[in-house]
């Protein structure tokens, strides 16, 4: 395994060529940007530089229902952004647009300030966007190594699958996540919920990830495993990886996220630094769409007097 | 982009050599299976096959005594040799059906496709190429074979395209194909039998002397196969040592080499014990100016002698053995090739992963639509191979050639342990499944049972096999 030095991302960010992205940016600043995105940039950009990822005015509809409606979010290197909202608020859908599972109807996606197209999961992975899905998205009938390397198998010199090498690497990465894991030869359908989760997490972090999307990563886990995932998130963050964390658990989000974005009915209610808002205020955002003082309101915030 | 590296301070270094702890109280049988890593299901299927063979041999022996292993006519070199040739066409197609069913697809059109390919290319050979190039021109068989393979791949890809991109369920697409392709075959053949095929092309059917390998080359092939088995086992062990994985005990490795070699040598010995039929031997003697020695007639003998003016069977006279036939070798080759594709290539890995969870495969970045087209095209290619074997064996093509083959192919695949729920199935399982089915069919015709009762039994066996398989899997959980 070719170990590359840490944190080259952060060092390379300032070196970004301004000229390359200028035409896109100039146009967008005038026309497409939502107030929230502009405000967001003003409040965070000076200290952080270019966002690692920026999704602007993303919309997607399924059969006339607007699952995501002009939503804009961004993420900086080494930052954890919690994405909150009810079931059906559109957070998973928005994130699936980023991971390539859904094709957006409108909007733009920027990586390092440069607009990119994500038409399928391969495009997303090529940009270093890795996802841990709520359903885990594991092929149940094959073993942990096959799942870990699905779509990017290690090959021998003859071009055949190098199962031994893949299993060896899998043993290493799984040992770090779940030292008691032994069942490398069995299909993942035979594994416990926590073990399956470990396989999904291992797959997301094993390949050059720069942006990690975690959709309910601790839903199937016990308290100890949840703590392990928390430690892992902190560690990944320290290495300059940006993380979108979707969770129902407010404690998790307050514990791990630097910033949080609340969605309701497909729209962004507001964005806030975690330390600027209280649990109750965030609950108010989730349930009533009420944007508190500490947060920057989005298009989904309820108007005053409601 | 940085590869994520864990700070080794918080997480201890891994030890990949995590030995599976050996349980103390396991029985000798479980210990054996764990040490050799032999699939118990496969062993069960082979046992079922041997049981079927034994029953037919005993049964036919009761009716009239023959020189089979158990006194009947089934376990004789002649019957087993024929069995392999008869199985080859279905076996070749069932390997493709495994991948399709594993991927949660199905192809009901393989039988009609076989008719269409066979008739289409026979028309090309007999009515176009032969008159244009002259009968026996070497280009005829080359073009004939190429046309079969190309046409098969094309029709398969067409099916796959309709399934993957037009999003019509495979059941409907191929049900349509089942009806339509046989219609086209009938039109092409104008309801006639298209014959004869090119003489060299006929070699693929296994019915003429040129398609028999002979004992010498059969033994050479067997020796090579044994060496390969030994090499594979040793190489596997070396790989495990390289990555520090748990090893099989040495006795288990030796056992695997021994049992593999035994199977290869045993099969070769049986194939090499089948003498040329009398007519072929006679023709051979004539064309090669061999003197047929004088001898005493003995109906049980396999050699030919001159008893006065007449050529008769005798014990010691002129005789040759067939060895492996070409169709059997093609089937074995396809089995090995398809096993390689299914287990050693990323294509095969994708097929299994897609069958296990189509959504996960898509999210992992696999282009499942294109994969579907490729698997259907591969199925079509294999139907092309089978159409070569079938039409060469019959030395003719009719629109009835592949009829109901789809049922046998699917039955063989399912008997071989491929689950219709997708994600599970093996190539060798389908080969054994095909052998079980053909054994029942040919065993029952050996006993002179009517075709209707053959169908009854085959249908029953299919249902029973799936029932037993499900029971086995349930107990495993």
Interface residues (C-beta under 8 A of the other chain):
Chain A: X1 X2 X3 X4 X5 X6 X7 X8 X9 X99 X101 X120 X121 X122 X125 X128 X131 X133 X135 X136 X137 X138 X139 X140 X141 X142 X146 X147 X150 X151 X152 X153 X155 X159 X160 X161 X164 X165 X167 X168 X171 X172 X175 X176 X179 X182 X187 X205 X206 X207 X208 X209 X210 X231 X235 X236 X239 X240 X241
Chain B: X1 X2 X3 X4 X5 X6 X7 X10 X11 X12 X14 X15 X16 X18 X20 X239 X240 X242 X243 X244 X245 X340 X343 X344 X345 X346 X349 X350 X352 X353 X354 X355 X356 X357 X359 X360 X361 X362 X363 X364 X365 X366 X367 X423 X424
